[in-house]
Amino acid sequence: MSSRLLSMTAGLLLLTSSGCMNHGCGICVNEPLVTKENLFFSYEGEFANFYSSESYLWFSDLPDAYVTLDGLNFYGIVRVRIYDGVNAKIFDETFFGNGGDVIYKSLSDIAFPGLWEVEIESTAVYGNVQLVLN
């Protein structure tokens, strides 16, 4: 009986633990949402002391990328590198936040369509951050 109760408790714990740091509020901290479409790439989330180095593959027909980083109460460092369809680096920029609301806009170099790679490095990032490529 006690082993059955223990296994049921363990199963219930696994079901209720979603990995989200804010249970029940609908917002997960430090779990970015990535959207990839042919002409649009989005990386967004709510962050608290976020350290990460991530790479995303994205099929794009764009001749270049218009890069926008929008941060609310943004603090920390976000570095973005983009490689185009022939693996040429078309964008490499570092964005700094000091706790305020910011909007950074930039344009990449001319690119070849195909399978692009988007590298995002985050260092001590806090706040709500959205990165859009289109």
Protein Blocks (a to p, Z undefined) as FASTA:
>chain_A
ZZmmmmmmmmmmmmmmnoiabghklpaghiacddddfkbccdddddehiacddddddddf
bfbdcdddddehiacjdddddddfkopafbdcddddehiacddddddddddedjdddddd
dehiacjdddddZZ
